[in-house]
Structures are given as C-alpha cells and as structure tokens.
C-alpha cells in the first residue's frame, strides 16, 4: 500500500530550547486508520500541527500525496481536514453557515446536497439552523468534524476527537470514522482513550518525549507484545510452588489458591498449546488438582504504559 503522508527527519525546537519533536520518520498509508498514542507532552499535537501547516518545523520534510507542505502548501493543505482539540467556533453563527463558509475557504463551489448528507451522517441535520452557542459540547464536536470534512479532504486528522464527550457519542464517532475509511479517507487520530485505538486503528504509533518509539500493525503489535496469562484455580491451596515446576516461572497467588502462568503469543499458537498441555500434565503428576482455569490477554493500554514508562518521566514535556 502506498503512502499518502511521508514524514522524514522532522524536528521542532521552540524558542525556549524545548525539543518537541526529534527526527521523526513516519509514513501513513493511503486509506488506513492510524492511531498516534503518547502521554501528555509527548509531541502528538506538535506533529499534527506541522503536517497541517500550523507550526513551522525546525528540520525535516513532509509530503502530502506528493506535495511538499512548504513549497506546495495550498495543494497539500487542500487534501487535509483537521479536527482540533479545542472547541473553537463562532458562537453566533448557524451550523449550516459555519460548514458552508468552511467549504468556501478552500475554494470549493457550493454543494448543498453534499453538505446535507454530511450533516445527516453526523446527526446534525435537525440542528442546521441552530446557533452554535445553543449546542451541547458533543454537538459542537460534531460541527468541528463537519467543518473539517466540508471541502471533501482525502486525509482527516482527529486530535483527541472524543475528549469530554459521552460514551454514546464516542461510539457514533467510531462508526463515522470507519465509514470514512471505507470511502477511501485516510484517518489519523490522537487519543487518550486507548480503547479507541484498540477498537479502530489499523496501525499504531507510540510517541514519547518527541521521539517515535514504535510503529506497528495493531494485530502484529498485540501478537508480539500482548502476551497471555493463564490463571489456574487450585482445588487445594499451596504454600509454595513445587521445585519441579520451576521451569514454567509460575507465580503463586494470594493465599496460595491460584497459580499464574504468563507466556508470549507464538506463531500459530502451537507453542503455547504445547506448553500449557505440558504444564497441566506436570501439575497432575505433582498431585496438584486444578478446579478451574481461564486466560486473559495483555491489553493495548498495558503495552502502551510499558513502552513509555522509562521514556517519559512524570510531569515532563510540552505539547
């Protein structure tokens, strides 16, 4: 799959001397949902702002569908829709006029039929004549998305799109993002809600202290770093793990009532299945009866925390 955004050696150092981005290299594939994860101050918003032409880079280059964002700014920017974190809208304007004006800013001819479909997709059609000041926070967030899509961009940046919205609206936005991806729009989102990335993303990038520390297909990331845990509930509690079971690295649970076996995801699952079968046989040979068992998989949130914990000290960083 070809790249629609190519970022090479991107760096941004502010006048204060703070390095918000440090030599970022990243290719975004055409038609994918790419989730950029990172703690506060990691550089997510700075990266988006540079690509969208809102912040000037200190070094490096960005190309959007072949257009350099500096030398061919207008062509590059016309391909991009941006939904910022902040709810910045003209409080006294109507929804329809706001979205129509945004479309005109990009030189697009009027297309009432397209805007009607867009507002209906976002459940805004009933509010088209309402002033923005009368809308709820969630509805204002929808208006920002409508503005970003008004000029029919091929790339959509969503910077914390569901911050401060309720669960129902968050689910609606997830469905909208999937429909956009299915229509060929490339979606890049930053989020604090790790479940959003786990639910929607095709690929995941993790950024910390201005450095991109990992880019991986979500499925491959979960398989490679997710790992699994098998919890064995024992019929009779143990005082300690028998020496004959040491090779499994078992952990004895509280009051000796459980044994926990952790293992990594292997190719095709054969390795884990064989190891678990061996473990159960060895437990039986040792006279340890298992009353019940269940498995759990490490979540994306746990993977994310482990990746950034050593790179991002608490309280450090800037946007």
SESE-363875 format. One record per residue (C-alpha): residue number from 1; residue in three letters; x, y, z. Coordinates in pm, 1 decimal. Last residue first. Example, Ala and Ser with C-alpha at 12.3 -4.5 7.8 and 13.67 -1.06 7.14 Angstrom:
! residues 2
<drendo seq="2" type="Ser" X="1367.0" Y="-106.0" Z="714.0"/>
<drendo seq="1" type="Ala" X="1230.0" Y="-450.0" Z="780.0"/>
END
This chain:
! residues 319
<drendo seq="319" type="Unk" X="251.8" Y="1976.9" Z="2358.2"/>
<drendo seq="318" type="Unk" X="509.7" Y="2002.1" Z="2631.1"/>
<drendo seq="317" type="Unk" X="706.2" Y="1756.4" Z="2837.0"/>
<drendo seq="316" type="Unk" X="787.1" Y="1640.1" Z="3188.4"/>
<drendo seq="315" type="Unk" X="541.0" Y="1599.8" Z="3473.5"/>
<drendo seq="314" type="Unk" X="602.1" Y="1229.0" Z="3524.0"/>
<drendo seq="313" type="Unk" X="911.9" Y="1097.5" Z="3349.8"/>
<drendo seq="312" type="Unk" X="851.8" Y="991.2" Z="2988.3"/>
<drendo seq="311" type="Unk" X="1097.8" Y="744.3" Z="2842.7"/>
<drendo seq="310" type="Unk" X="1102.1" Y="463.7" Z="3100.7"/>
<drendo seq="309" type="Unk" X="723.5" Y="436.6" Z="3127.9"/>
<drendo seq="308" type="Unk" X="662.1" Y="485.9" Z="2756.0"/>
<drendo seq="307" type="Unk" X="663.4" Y="128.2" Z="2626.9"/>
<drendo seq="306" type="Unk" X="525.6" Y="-31.5" Z="2944.8"/>
<drendo seq="305" type="Unk" X="230.8" Y="206.7" Z="2954.3"/>
<drendo seq="304" type="Unk" X="149.1" Y="141.7" Z="2589.5"/>
<drendo seq="303" type="Unk" X="160.2" Y="-236.8" Z="2628.7"/>
<drendo seq="302" type="Unk" X="-68.4" Y="-217.3" Z="2933.3"/>
<drendo seq="301" type="Unk" X="-309.6" Y="5.4" Z="2740.9"/>
<drendo seq="300" type="Unk" X="-304.1" Y="-232.4" Z="2444.9"/>
<drendo seq="299" type="Unk" X="-431.7" Y="-503.0" Z="2675.8"/>
<drendo seq="298" type="Unk" X="-246.5" Y="-815.7" Z="2788.4"/>
<drendo seq="297" type="Unk" X="-456.7" Y="-1120.7" Z="2714.4"/>
<drendo seq="296" type="Unk" X="-655.1" Y="-1321.4" Z="2968.8"/>
<drendo seq="295" type="Unk" X="-686.0" Y="-1695.8" Z="3016.6"/>
<drendo seq="294" type="Unk" X="-907.2" Y="-1901.7" Z="3247.5"/>
<drendo seq="293" type="Unk" X="-875.8" Y="-2203.4" Z="3475.7"/>
<drendo seq="292" type="Unk" X="-1086.8" Y="-2406.8" Z="3715.7"/>
<drendo seq="291" type="Unk" X="-1056.7" Y="-2669.6" Z="3991.7"/>
<drendo seq="290" type="Unk" X="-697.4" Y="-2769.8" Z="3916.9"/>
<drendo seq="289" type="Unk" X="-565.0" Y="-3060.3" Z="4128.3"/>
<drendo seq="288" type="Unk" X="-195.8" Y="-3064.7" Z="4222.8"/>
<drendo seq="287" type="Unk" X="-65.7" Y="-3419.6" Z="4269.6"/>
<drendo seq="286" type="Unk" X="275.4" Y="-3343.0" Z="4119.3"/>
<drendo seq="285" type="Unk" X="195.7" Y="-3562.6" Z="3819.2"/>
<drendo seq="284" type="Unk" X="-127.8" Y="-3367.3" Z="3770.8"/>
<drendo seq="283" type="Unk" X="64.0" Y="-3038.4" Z="3771.9"/>
<drendo seq="282" type="Unk" X="317.0" Y="-3183.5" Z="3527.9"/>
<drendo seq="281" type="Unk" X="39.3" Y="-3285.9" Z="3288.3"/>
<drendo seq="280" type="Unk" X="-123.3" Y="-2942.0" Z="3311.7"/>
<drendo seq="279" type="Unk" X="210.7" Y="-2773.9" Z="3241.6"/>
<drendo seq="278" type="Unk" X="282.9" Y="-2996.4" Z="2942.5"/>
<drendo seq="277" type="Unk" X="-56.7" Y="-2917.1" Z="2792.5"/>
<drendo seq="276" type="Unk" X="4.9" Y="-2546.5" Z="2855.8"/>
<drendo seq="275" type="Unk" X="342.6" Y="-2564.9" Z="2684.8"/>
<drendo seq="274" type="Unk" X="200.8" Y="-2749.6" Z="2383.3"/>
<drendo seq="273" type="Unk" X="-83.2" Y="-2501.5" Z="2340.0"/>
<drendo seq="272" type="Unk" X="150.1" Y="-2205.3" Z="2379.1"/>
<drendo seq="271" type="Unk" X="397.5" Y="-2330.0" Z="2120.3"/>
<drendo seq="270" type="Unk" X="127.7" Y="-2423.6" Z="1869.2"/>
<drendo seq="269" type="Unk" X="-44.1" Y="-2083.1" Z="1871.1"/>
<drendo seq="268" type="Unk" X="10.9" Y="-2010.7" Z="1500.5"/>
<drendo seq="267" type="Unk" X="336.0" Y="-1826.6" Z="1560.7"/>
<drendo seq="266" type="Unk" X="372.7" Y="-1769.4" Z="1934.3"/>
<drendo seq="265" type="Unk" X="197.0" Y="-1529.3" Z="2170.4"/>
<drendo seq="264" type="Unk" X="403.3" Y="-1486.8" Z="2484.0"/>
<drendo seq="263" type="Unk" X="351.6" Y="-1668.9" Z="2811.7"/>
<drendo seq="262" type="Unk" X="249.5" Y="-1598.8" Z="3170.6"/>
<drendo seq="261" type="Unk" X="142.6" Y="-1874.5" Z="3409.5"/>
<drendo seq="260" type="Unk" X="-41.2" Y="-1775.4" Z="3726.8"/>
<drendo seq="259" type="Unk" X="-110.0" Y="-2028.8" Z="4003.0"/>
<drendo seq="258" type="Unk" X="-407.3" Y="-1976.9" Z="4231.7"/>
<drendo seq="257" type="Unk" X="-520.9" Y="-2052.9" Z="4586.4"/>
<drendo seq="256" type="Unk" X="-189.5" Y="-1993.3" Z="4758.8"/>
<drendo seq="255" type="Unk" X="-338.1" Y="-1736.8" Z="4995.4"/>
<drendo seq="254" type="Unk" X="-284.7" Y="-1470.5" Z="4726.9"/>
<drendo seq="253" type="Unk" X="-149.8" Y="-1610.5" Z="4402.4"/>
<drendo seq="252" type="Unk" X="160.2" Y="-1818.9" Z="4340.5"/>
<drendo seq="251" type="Unk" X="355.5" Y="-1713.3" Z="4032.9"/>
<drendo seq="250" type="Unk" X="471.3" Y="-1979.6" Z="3788.5"/>
<drendo seq="249" type="Unk" X="800.1" Y="-1943.5" Z="3602.1"/>
<drendo seq="248" type="Unk" X="732.5" Y="-2258.0" Z="3398.4"/>
<drendo seq="247" type="Unk" X="1078.9" Y="-2404.5" Z="3452.6"/>
<drendo seq="246" type="Unk" X="1025.8" Y="-2403.5" Z="3831.2"/>
<drendo seq="245" type="Unk" X="757.3" Y="-2673.9" Z="3819.7"/>
<drendo seq="244" type="Unk" X="969.8" Y="-2947.1" Z="3983.2"/>
<drendo seq="243" type="Unk" X="1059.3" Y="-2708.2" Z="4263.5"/>
<drendo seq="242" type="Unk" X="697.5" Y="-2707.8" Z="4380.3"/>
<drendo seq="241" type="Unk" X="543.0" Y="-2358.0" Z="4400.2"/>
<drendo seq="240" type="Unk" X="484.3" Y="-2265.9" Z="4762.9"/>
<drendo seq="239" type="Unk" X="228.3" Y="-2296.2" Z="5043.9"/>
<drendo seq="238" type="Unk" X="-28.5" Y="-2438.0" Z="4804.7"/>
<drendo seq="237" type="Unk" X="-409.0" Y="-2408.5" Z="4824.4"/>
<drendo seq="236" type="Unk" X="-626.3" Y="-2714.4" Z="4744.1"/>
<drendo seq="235" type="Unk" X="-862.3" Y="-2730.9" Z="4445.5"/>
<drendo seq="234" type="Unk" X="-642.6" Y="-2481.2" Z="4266.1"/>
<drendo seq="233" type="Unk" X="-759.2" Y="-2200.0" Z="4040.3"/>
<drendo seq="232" type="Unk" X="-519.4" Y="-2180.9" Z="3745.1"/>
<drendo seq="231" type="Unk" X="-473.8" Y="-1841.1" Z="3584.5"/>
<drendo seq="230" type="Unk" X="-327.5" Y="-1840.2" Z="3232.7"/>
<drendo seq="229" type="Unk" X="-183.3" Y="-1508.0" Z="3121.3"/>
<drendo seq="228" type="Unk" X="-120.3" Y="-1401.8" Z="2764.6"/>
<drendo seq="227" type="Unk" X="130.7" Y="-1189.5" Z="2577.2"/>
<drendo seq="226" type="Unk" X="44.7" Y="-863.1" Z="2409.6"/>
<drendo seq="225" type="Unk" X="385.0" Y="-765.5" Z="2279.1"/>
<drendo seq="224" type="Unk" X="419.5" Y="-959.2" Z="1954.6"/>
<drendo seq="223" type="Unk" X="58.9" Y="-1061.7" Z="1897.0"/>
<drendo seq="222" type="Unk" X="-88.0" Y="-729.3" Z="2004.3"/>
<drendo seq="221" type="Unk" X="167.1" Y="-543.4" Z="1796.2"/>
<drendo seq="220" type="Unk" X="108.5" Y="-765.9" Z="1492.9"/>
<drendo seq="219" type="Unk" X="-267.6" Y="-709.3" Z="1511.7"/>
<drendo seq="218" type="Unk" X="-221.9" Y="-335.1" Z="1553.2"/>
<drendo seq="217" type="Unk" X="20.8" Y="-302.5" Z="1264.8"/>
<drendo seq="216" type="Unk" X="329.9" Y="-139.4" Z="1412.4"/>
<drendo seq="215" type="Unk" X="504.8" Y="193.0" Z="1460.1"/>
<drendo seq="214" type="Unk" X="720.4" Y="228.2" Z="1773.4"/>
<drendo seq="213" type="Unk" X="941.2" Y="479.2" Z="1952.8"/>
<drendo seq="212" type="Unk" X="853.7" Y="794.7" Z="1764.4"/>
<drendo seq="211" type="Unk" X="1053.7" Y="1052.6" Z="1954.9"/>
<drendo seq="210" type="Unk" X="929.0" Y="1386.7" Z="2087.2"/>
<drendo seq="209" type="Unk" X="942.4" Y="1285.0" Z="2453.2"/>
<drendo seq="208" type="Unk" X="725.9" Y="980.1" Z="2380.8"/>
<drendo seq="207" type="Unk" X="547.8" Y="875.4" Z="2061.4"/>
<drendo seq="206" type="Unk" X="369.3" Y="545.3" Z="2000.8"/>
<drendo seq="205" type="Unk" X="239.0" Y="464.1" Z="1653.5"/>
<drendo seq="204" type="Unk" X="-47.5" Y="224.2" Z="1590.9"/>
<drendo seq="203" type="Unk" X="-174.3" Y="67.2" Z="1272.4"/>
<drendo seq="202" type="Unk" X="-518.8" Y="-46.1" Z="1153.6"/>
<drendo seq="201" type="Unk" X="-684.5" Y="150.5" Z="1432.5"/>
<drendo seq="200" type="Unk" X="-1046.2" Y="117.9" Z="1539.3"/>
<drendo seq="199" type="Unk" X="-1112.7" Y="-71.2" Z="1862.9"/>
<drendo seq="198" type="Unk" X="-763.3" Y="-87.0" Z="2012.6"/>
<drendo seq="197" type="Unk" X="-701.6" Y="274.7" Z="1918.6"/>
<drendo seq="196" type="Unk" X="-1027.4" Y="382.5" Z="2074.6"/>
<drendo seq="195" type="Unk" X="-965.8" Y="155.0" Z="2374.0"/>
<drendo seq="194" type="Unk" X="-653.3" Y="357.7" Z="2448.9"/>
<drendo seq="193" type="Unk" X="-863.9" Y="662.1" Z="2522.0"/>
<drendo seq="192" type="Unk" X="-603.7" Y="936.7" Z="2543.1"/>
<drendo seq="191" type="Unk" X="-630.7" Y="983.3" Z="2168.5"/>
<drendo seq="190" type="Unk" X="-454.4" Y="1101.3" Z="1858.3"/>
<drendo seq="189" type="Unk" X="-617.4" Y="1022.1" Z="1529.3"/>
<drendo seq="188" type="Unk" X="-504.1" Y="987.6" Z="1170.4"/>
<drendo seq="187" type="Unk" X="-772.6" Y="895.1" Z="918.5"/>
<drendo seq="186" type="Unk" X="-713.3" Y="828.2" Z="547.5"/>
<drendo seq="185" type="Unk" X="-1037.2" Y="872.9" Z="352.4"/>
<drendo seq="184" type="Unk" X="-1115.3" Y="599.4" Z="99.7"/>
<drendo seq="183" type="Unk" X="-1490.9" Y="559.6" Z="149.5"/>
<drendo seq="182" type="Unk" X="-1433.4" Y="265.3" Z="386.7"/>
<drendo seq="181" type="Unk" X="-1206.1" Y="485.9" Z="597.8"/>
<drendo seq="180" type="Unk" X="-1482.4" Y="747.3" Z="620.6"/>
<drendo seq="179" type="Unk" X="-1734.8" Y="481.5" Z="720.1"/>
<drendo seq="178" type="Unk" X="-1497.7" Y="357.4" Z="991.6"/>
<drendo seq="177" type="Unk" X="-1451.8" Y="710.0" Z="1124.7"/>
<drendo seq="176" type="Unk" X="-1829.1" Y="760.1" Z="1135.8"/>
<drendo seq="175" type="Unk" X="-1878.1" Y="439.7" Z="1335.1"/>
<drendo seq="174" type="Unk" X="-1612.8" Y="549.0" Z="1585.5"/>
<drendo seq="173" type="Unk" X="-1783.6" Y="886.5" Z="1608.1"/>
<drendo seq="172" type="Unk" X="-2113.9" Y="724.5" Z="1699.3"/>
<drendo seq="171" type="Unk" X="-1937.4" Y="516.2" Z="1967.5"/>
<drendo seq="170" type="Unk" X="-1790.6" Y="832.6" Z="2121.9"/>
<drendo seq="169" type="Unk" X="-2132.9" Y="995.4" Z="2111.5"/>
<drendo seq="168" type="Unk" X="-2276.8" Y="709.0" Z="2315.5"/>
<drendo seq="167" type="Unk" X="-1985.6" Y="711.4" Z="2563.1"/>
<drendo seq="166" type="Unk" X="-2017.8" Y="1080.3" Z="2643.9"/>
<drendo seq="165" type="Unk" X="-1786.8" Y="1351.8" Z="2516.3"/>
<drendo seq="164" type="Unk" X="-1504.1" Y="1521.0" Z="2706.9"/>
<drendo seq="163" type="Unk" X="-1225.8" Y="1422.0" Z="2470.8"/>
<drendo seq="162" type="Unk" X="-1378.8" Y="1229.8" Z="2181.2"/>
<drendo seq="161" type="Unk" X="-1179.6" Y="1377.0" Z="1893.3"/>
<drendo seq="160" type="Unk" X="-841.2" Y="1391.3" Z="2072.6"/>
<drendo seq="159" type="Unk" X="-679.1" Y="1541.6" Z="1762.0"/>
<drendo seq="158" type="Unk" X="-862.6" Y="1396.0" Z="1462.8"/>
<drendo seq="157" type="Unk" X="-670.3" Y="1446.3" Z="1140.4"/>
<drendo seq="156" type="Unk" X="-860.4" Y="1363.5" Z="821.2"/>
<drendo seq="155" type="Unk" X="-695.0" Y="1294.8" Z="486.7"/>
<drendo seq="154" type="Unk" X="-871.8" Y="1277.1" Z="147.8"/>
<drendo seq="153" type="Unk" X="-1046.9" Y="1608.2" Z="206.4"/>
<drendo seq="152" type="Unk" X="-1406.1" Y="1672.9" Z="90.0"/>
<drendo seq="151" type="Unk" X="-1415.5" Y="2051.2" Z="148.5"/>
<drendo seq="150" type="Unk" X="-1675.1" Y="2023.2" Z="428.3"/>
<drendo seq="149" type="Unk" X="-1494.8" Y="1739.3" Z="604.6"/>
<drendo seq="148" type="Unk" X="-1312.1" Y="1953.3" Z="862.0"/>
<drendo seq="147" type="Unk" X="-1617.2" Y="2172.1" Z="909.4"/>
<drendo seq="146" type="Unk" X="-1836.9" Y="1866.2" Z="965.9"/>
<drendo seq="145" type="Unk" X="-1586.3" Y="1733.7" Z="1221.1"/>
<drendo seq="144" type="Unk" X="-1592.4" Y="2065.7" Z="1405.8"/>
<drendo seq="143" type="Unk" X="-1972.7" Y="2058.0" Z="1395.0"/>
<drendo seq="142" type="Unk" X="-1969.7" Y="1712.6" Z="1556.5"/>
<drendo seq="141" type="Unk" X="-1759.7" Y="1848.9" Z="1843.0"/>
<drendo seq="140" type="Unk" X="-2012.7" Y="2130.9" Z="1882.7"/>
<drendo seq="139" type="Unk" X="-2282.2" Y="1863.6" Z="1913.0"/>
<drendo seq="138" type="Unk" X="-2089.4" Y="1693.2" Z="2193.0"/>
<drendo seq="137" type="Unk" X="-2037.6" Y="2019.1" Z="2377.9"/>
<drendo seq="136" type="Unk" X="-2408.9" Y="2093.8" Z="2362.1"/>
<drendo seq="135" type="Unk" X="-2543.3" Y="2340.4" Z="2108.0"/>
<drendo seq="134" type="Unk" X="-2708.4" Y="2677.2" Z="2171.4"/>
<drendo seq="133" type="Unk" X="-2390.3" Y="2880.8" Z="2117.5"/>
<drendo seq="132" type="Unk" X="-2356.6" Y="2718.2" Z="1777.0"/>
<drendo seq="131" type="Unk" X="-2670.2" Y="2887.1" Z="1651.2"/>
<drendo seq="130" type="Unk" X="-2933.0" Y="2643.8" Z="1528.7"/>
<drendo seq="129" type="Unk" X="-3034.8" Y="2636.3" Z="1162.8"/>
<drendo seq="128" type="Unk" X="-2864.7" Y="2303.6" Z="1083.6"/>
<drendo seq="127" type="Unk" X="-2968.6" Y="2145.5" Z="1415.6"/>
<drendo seq="126" type="Unk" X="-3203.2" Y="1880.2" Z="1272.0"/>
<drendo seq="125" type="Unk" X="-2934.1" Y="1798.8" Z="1015.6"/>
<drendo seq="124" type="Unk" X="-2664.1" Y="1748.2" Z="1278.5"/>
<drendo seq="123" type="Unk" X="-2678.7" Y="1369.8" Z="1321.2"/>
<drendo seq="122" type="Unk" X="-2321.9" Y="1347.4" Z="1183.2"/>
<drendo seq="121" type="Unk" X="-2424.3" Y="1149.2" Z="876.4"/>
<drendo seq="120" type="Unk" X="-2717.7" Y="1390.3" Z="833.0"/>
<drendo seq="119" type="Unk" X="-2481.3" Y="1687.7" Z="840.1"/>
<drendo seq="118" type="Unk" X="-2260.2" Y="1529.7" Z="574.0"/>
<drendo seq="117" type="Unk" X="-2551.2" Y="1430.5" Z="351.4"/>
<drendo seq="116" type="Unk" X="-2685.5" Y="1788.0" Z="366.7"/>
<drendo seq="115" type="Unk" X="-2338.5" Y="1926.9" Z="296.6"/>
<drendo seq="114" type="Unk" X="-2310.6" Y="1710.0" Z="-14.3"/>
<drendo seq="113" type="Unk" X="-2654.8" Y="1815.2" Z="-141.6"/>
<drendo seq="112" type="Unk" X="-2584.5" Y="2183.1" Z="-71.4"/>
<drendo seq="111" type="Unk" X="-2276.3" Y="2182.3" Z="-295.8"/>
<drendo seq="110" type="Unk" X="-2135.2" Y="2533.3" Z="-324.1"/>
<drendo seq="109" type="Unk" X="-1808.4" Y="2551.0" Z="-519.3"/>
<drendo seq="108" type="Unk" X="-1487.2" Y="2460.5" Z="-332.0"/>
<drendo seq="107" type="Unk" X="-1230.0" Y="2735.7" Z="-297.8"/>
<drendo seq="106" type="Unk" X="-1091.2" Y="2601.3" Z="28.6"/>
<drendo seq="105" type="Unk" X="-1245.1" Y="2883.3" Z="232.8"/>
<drendo seq="104" type="Unk" X="-1577.6" Y="2811.7" Z="60.3"/>
<drendo seq="103" type="Unk" X="-1610.8" Y="2475.5" Z="237.2"/>
<drendo seq="102" type="Unk" X="-1555.4" Y="2644.8" Z="574.6"/>
<drendo seq="101" type="Unk" X="-1823.0" Y="2901.3" Z="492.4"/>
<drendo seq="100" type="Unk" X="-2076.4" Y="2629.1" Z="415.1"/>
<drendo seq="99" type="Unk" X="-1996.8" Y="2448.6" Z="742.4"/>
<drendo seq="98" type="Unk" X="-2041.8" Y="2762.3" Z="952.9"/>
<drendo seq="97" type="Unk" X="-2348.9" Y="2876.1" Z="758.8"/>
<drendo seq="96" type="Unk" X="-2523.8" Y="2543.7" Z="811.6"/>
<drendo seq="95" type="Unk" X="-2439.2" Y="2520.8" Z="1183.8"/>
<drendo seq="94" type="Unk" X="-2559.4" Y="2874.6" Z="1249.7"/>
<drendo seq="93" type="Unk" X="-2331.5" Y="3159.0" Z="1358.2"/>
<drendo seq="92" type="Unk" X="-2339.5" Y="3337.0" Z="1695.4"/>
<drendo seq="91" type="Unk" X="-2089.7" Y="3112.8" Z="1877.9"/>
<drendo seq="90" type="Unk" X="-1827.1" Y="3125.5" Z="1604.0"/>
<drendo seq="89" type="Unk" X="-1639.3" Y="2801.5" Z="1679.0"/>
<drendo seq="88" type="Unk" X="-1321.2" Y="2688.9" Z="1855.0"/>
<drendo seq="87" type="Unk" X="-1394.3" Y="2375.1" Z="2057.3"/>
<drendo seq="86" type="Unk" X="-1030.1" Y="2292.9" Z="2125.0"/>
<drendo seq="85" type="Unk" X="-883.8" Y="1952.8" Z="2041.9"/>
<drendo seq="84" type="Unk" X="-857.1" Y="2024.4" Z="1670.2"/>
<drendo seq="83" type="Unk" X="-1046.6" Y="1848.9" Z="1388.4"/>
<drendo seq="82" type="Unk" X="-831.0" Y="1890.8" Z="1079.7"/>
<drendo seq="81" type="Unk" X="-918.3" Y="1813.3" Z="717.0"/>
<drendo seq="80" type="Unk" X="-632.6" Y="1773.0" Z="473.4"/>
<drendo seq="79" type="Unk" X="-614.7" Y="1747.9" Z="93.4"/>
<drendo seq="78" type="Unk" X="-648.3" Y="2123.6" Z="45.5"/>
<drendo seq="77" type="Unk" X="-349.0" Y="2170.4" Z="276.7"/>
<drendo seq="76" type="Unk" X="-112.7" Y="1990.5" Z="40.7"/>
<drendo seq="75" type="Unk" X="-224.1" Y="2178.7" Z="-271.5"/>
<drendo seq="74" type="Unk" X="-207.4" Y="2512.8" Z="-90.6"/>
<drendo seq="73" type="Unk" X="132.5" Y="2448.8" Z="71.6"/>
<drendo seq="72" type="Unk" X="328.6" Y="2348.2" Z="-233.7"/>
<drendo seq="71" type="Unk" X="678.1" Y="2458.8" Z="-131.9"/>
<drendo seq="70" type="Unk" X="618.0" Y="2419.6" Z="243.2"/>
<drendo seq="69" type="Unk" X="390.3" Y="2115.5" Z="271.4"/>
<drendo seq="68" type="Unk" X="573.1" Y="1933.6" Z="-9.3"/>
<drendo seq="67" type="Unk" X="308.7" Y="1773.8" Z="-232.6"/>
<drendo seq="66" type="Unk" X="349.0" Y="1403.2" Z="-320.0"/>
<drendo seq="65" type="Unk" X="25.2" Y="1290.3" Z="-156.1"/>
<drendo seq="64" type="Unk" X="122.0" Y="1502.1" Z="145.0"/>
<drendo seq="63" type="Unk" X="499.2" Y="1541.5" Z="175.3"/>
<drendo seq="62" type="Unk" X="668.8" Y="1640.3" Z="499.0"/>
<drendo seq="61" type="Unk" X="1030.4" Y="1745.4" Z="543.6"/>
<drendo seq="60" type="Unk" X="1298.1" Y="1769.3" Z="809.9"/>
<drendo seq="59" type="Unk" X="1420.3" Y="2049.8" Z="1031.8"/>
<drendo seq="58" type="Unk" X="1290.7" Y="2328.4" Z="1257.9"/>
<drendo seq="57" type="Unk" X="931.8" Y="2265.5" Z="1150.2"/>
<drendo seq="56" type="Unk" X="686.4" Y="2553.0" Z="1115.1"/>
<drendo seq="55" type="Unk" X="357.9" Y="2517.5" Z="1302.9"/>
<drendo seq="54" type="Unk" X="5.8" Y="2545.3" Z="1159.3"/>
<drendo seq="53" type="Unk" X="91.2" Y="2382.9" Z="826.6"/>
<drendo seq="52" type="Unk" X="-123.9" Y="2073.3" Z="873.2"/>
<drendo seq="51" type="Unk" X="180.4" Y="1844.1" Z="893.3"/>
<drendo seq="50" type="Unk" X="342.9" Y="2073.7" Z="1148.6"/>
<drendo seq="49" type="Unk" X="29.2" Y="2096.5" Z="1362.3"/>
<drendo seq="48" type="Unk" X="-14.2" Y="1718.3" Z="1361.7"/>
<drendo seq="47" type="Unk" X="339.2" Y="1667.2" Z="1489.8"/>
<drendo seq="46" type="Unk" X="301.3" Y="1940.4" Z="1751.4"/>
<drendo seq="45" type="Unk" X="-25.1" Y="1785.2" Z="1868.4"/>
<drendo seq="44" type="Unk" X="137.3" Y="1446.3" Z="1925.2"/>
<drendo seq="43" type="Unk" X="462.1" Y="1573.1" Z="2078.6"/>
<drendo seq="42" type="Unk" X="483.0" Y="1366.7" Z="2400.6"/>
<drendo seq="41" type="Unk" X="355.0" Y="1645.9" Z="2623.4"/>
<drendo seq="40" type="Unk" X="64.0" Y="1447.5" Z="2759.3"/>
<drendo seq="39" type="Unk" X="130.5" Y="1076.6" Z="2711.5"/>
<drendo seq="38" type="Unk" X="151.2" Y="918.2" Z="2366.2"/>
<drendo seq="37" type="Unk" X="-56.4" Y="739.3" Z="2109.0"/>
<drendo seq="36" type="Unk" X="-87.7" Y="808.5" Z="1737.9"/>
<drendo seq="35" type="Unk" X="-363.6" Y="597.1" Z="1584.8"/>
<drendo seq="34" type="Unk" X="-356.8" Y="536.6" Z="1208.7"/>
<drendo seq="33" type="Unk" X="-678.4" Y="445.5" Z="1029.4"/>
<drendo seq="32" type="Unk" X="-578.2" Y="343.8" Z="678.0"/>
<drendo seq="31" type="Unk" X="-683.0" Y="460.1" Z="331.3"/>
<drendo seq="30" type="Unk" X="-340.8" Y="558.2" Z="198.5"/>
<drendo seq="29" type="Unk" X="-60.3" Y="451.9" Z="429.4"/>
<drendo seq="28" type="Unk" X="99.5" Y="698.8" Z="667.9"/>
<drendo seq="27" type="Unk" X="480.1" Y="701.2" Z="650.5"/>
<drendo seq="26" type="Unk" X="680.3" Y="815.7" Z="952.6"/>
<drendo seq="25" type="Unk" X="1027.6" Y="943.9" Z="1036.5"/>
<drendo seq="24" type="Unk" X="1054.6" Y="1175.4" Z="1339.2"/>
<drendo seq="23" type="Unk" X="1391.6" Y="1342.1" Z="1399.3"/>
<drendo seq="22" type="Unk" X="1327.9" Y="1481.8" Z="1746.2"/>
<drendo seq="21" type="Unk" X="998.2" Y="1662.3" Z="1800.2"/>
<drendo seq="20" type="Unk" X="909.6" Y="1891.7" Z="2092.8"/>
<drendo seq="19" type="Unk" X="1269.6" Y="1998.5" Z="2155.8"/>
<drendo seq="18" type="Unk" X="1248.4" Y="2273.5" Z="2419.6"/>
<drendo seq="17" type="Unk" X="1502.9" Y="2546.8" Z="2359.6"/>
<drendo seq="16" type="Unk" X="1272.4" Y="2827.1" Z="2472.3"/>
<drendo seq="15" type="Unk" X="1248.7" Y="2938.4" Z="2110.5"/>
<drendo seq="14" type="Unk" X="1085.3" Y="2607.4" Z="2023.8"/>
<drendo seq="13" type="Unk" X="1262.8" Y="2308.8" Z="1872.0"/>
<drendo seq="12" type="Unk" X="1074.8" Y="2106.5" Z="1610.6"/>
<drendo seq="11" type="Unk" X="1219.9" Y="1812.4" Z="1422.8"/>
<drendo seq="10" type="Unk" X="1101.9" Y="1600.3" Z="1130.3"/>
<drendo seq="9" type="Unk" X="1365.8" Y="1368.7" Z="984.1"/>
<drendo seq="8" type="Unk" X="1128.9" Y="1245.9" Z="713.9"/>
<drendo seq="7" type="Unk" X="749.7" Y="1243.8" Z="711.8"/>
<drendo seq="6" type="Unk" X="567.3" Y="1086.2" Z="417.8"/>
<drendo seq="5" type="Unk" X="189.0" Y="1118.0" Z="401.1"/>
<drendo seq="4" type="Unk" X="-22.9" Y="936.9" Z="137.2"/>
<drendo seq="3" type="Unk" X="194.6" Y="627.6" Z="142.2"/>
<drendo seq="2" type="Unk" X="143.2" Y="339.1" Z="-99.0"/>
<drendo seq="1" type="Unk" X="0.0" Y="0.0" Z="0.0"/>
END
